[in-house]
């Protein structure tokens, strides 16, 4: 059995993986070591965590164009998250995710997604359906 969270329809293919969750905001430019694949800003709650092939569950985005094009650069080197799940995302980062062929969803009906999904939980993101499925929940 699984629990389904409803959100605004997003972009990208369906993705299944392990959630990496923090209530922090996100900037590809300032929060990540895009070569090593880890969160590198000491003040970030995910500092030192490997983000490669994880589904990042975060609050909001920071910054703009630089973060957007950095997603494509990360994808080109295969040092990228599997997908993004946000409370709110701006159009610039959404465009960057689309360019990088990364799945992204936001705007959840049941509240703060960083409180609804547990760190380390196995989830499935279904952007076209506007769903995130918590696979290990009764």
C-alpha positions in Angstrom: 0.0 0.0 0.0 1.2 3.6 -0.6 0.1 7.1 0.2 -0.4 9.7 -2.6 0.3 13.4 -2.3 -1.3 15.7 -4.9 0.4 18.6 -6.4 0.4 20.9 -9.4 1.2 19.0 -12.6 5.0 19.2 -13.3 7.5 18.5 -15.9 9.6 15.5 -16.9 9.3 11.7 -16.8 8.1 9.5 -13.9 10.9 8.9 -11.4 11.3 6.5 -8.5 14.0 6.9 -5.9 15.1 7.8 -2.4 14.1 11.3 -1.0 16.7 13.7 0.4 14.6 16.1 2.4 15.3 19.5 4.1 13.2 22.6 4.8 15.9 24.8 3.3 15.7 26.7 0.1 17.8 25.6 -2.9 20.4 27.2 -5.2 22.4 25.0 -7.6 24.9 27.8 -7.7 25.5 28.4 -4.0 24.4 25.1 -2.3 26.1 22.4 -4.4 29.5 21.1 -5.3 28.5 20.3 -8.9 31.7 18.3 -9.5 31.6 16.0 -6.4 27.8 15.8 -6.3 27.3 16.9 -2.7 25.7 19.8 -0.8 28.6 22.1 -0.1 27.3 25.2 1.7 28.0 24.6 5.5 24.8 26.4 6.5 22.5 24.1 4.5 20.8 21.3 6.4 22.0 18.8 3.8 25.6 19.9 4.0 27.9 17.0 3.0 25.0 14.8 1.6 25.4 13.2 -1.8 22.5 14.4 -4.0 23.3 12.3 -7.1 20.3 10.3 -8.2 18.3 11.3 -5.1 14.9 13.0 -5.3 15.5 16.4 -3.7 12.6 17.6 -1.5 13.1 21.2 -0.6 11.2 24.4 0.3 11.7 27.0 -2.4 14.3 28.0 -4.9 16.9 30.9 -4.6 18.4 32.7 -7.5 17.6 32.5 -11.1 19.3 32.1 -14.4 22.6 30.7 -13.1 20.9 27.9 -11.2 18.8 27.1 -14.2 21.6 26.6 -16.6 23.7 24.8 -14.0 21.1 22.1 -14.0 21.8 21.4 -17.6 25.5 21.4 -17.0 25.0 18.9 -14.1 22.9 16.6 -16.3 25.5 16.7 -19.1 28.0 15.3 -16.7 25.6 12.9 -15.0 26.1 14.5 -11.6 22.5 15.4 -11.0 19.5 14.6 -8.7 16.9 12.2 -10.0 14.1 14.8 -9.6 13.1 17.9 -7.7 10.1 18.2 -5.3 9.5 21.8 -4.0 6.8 23.7 -2.1 7.2 26.4 -4.7 9.5 26.8 -7.7 10.0 29.8 -10.0 9.6 29.7 -13.8 13.3 30.1 -14.4 14.3 27.0 -12.4 11.4 25.1 -14.0 12.8 26.0 -17.4 16.2 24.9 -16.4 14.9 21.5 -15.2 13.0 21.1 -18.5 16.2 21.9 -20.5 18.1 19.3 -18.4 15.3 16.7 -18.7 14.9 16.6 -14.9 11.5 15.9 -13.3 10.1 18.6 -11.1 6.8 19.2 -9.2 5.6 21.8 -6.7 2.5 23.2 -4.9 1.2 20.4 -2.7 -2.5 20.3 -1.6 -1.7 18.9 1.8 0.8 21.5 2.9 4.6 21.7 3.4 6.1 18.9 1.4 9.3 19.0 3.5 7.1 17.8 6.4 5.0 15.3 4.4 8.0 13.3 3.0 10.6 11.7 5.3 14.3 11.8 4.6 15.4 8.4 3.1 11.9 7.5 2.1 11.3 5.7 -1.2 9.0 7.8 -3.4 7.7 7.9 -7.0 7.3 11.3 -8.7 4.6 11.4 -11.4 4.8 14.9 -12.8 2.2 14.6 -15.6 -0.3 13.3 -13.0 0.6 15.9 -10.3 1.4 13.1 -7.8 4.1 12.0 -5.5 3.6 8.5 -4.1 5.1 7.5 -0.8 5.8 3.9 -1.5 6.5 2.7 2.0 3.5 4.2 3.7 0.4 2.1 4.7 
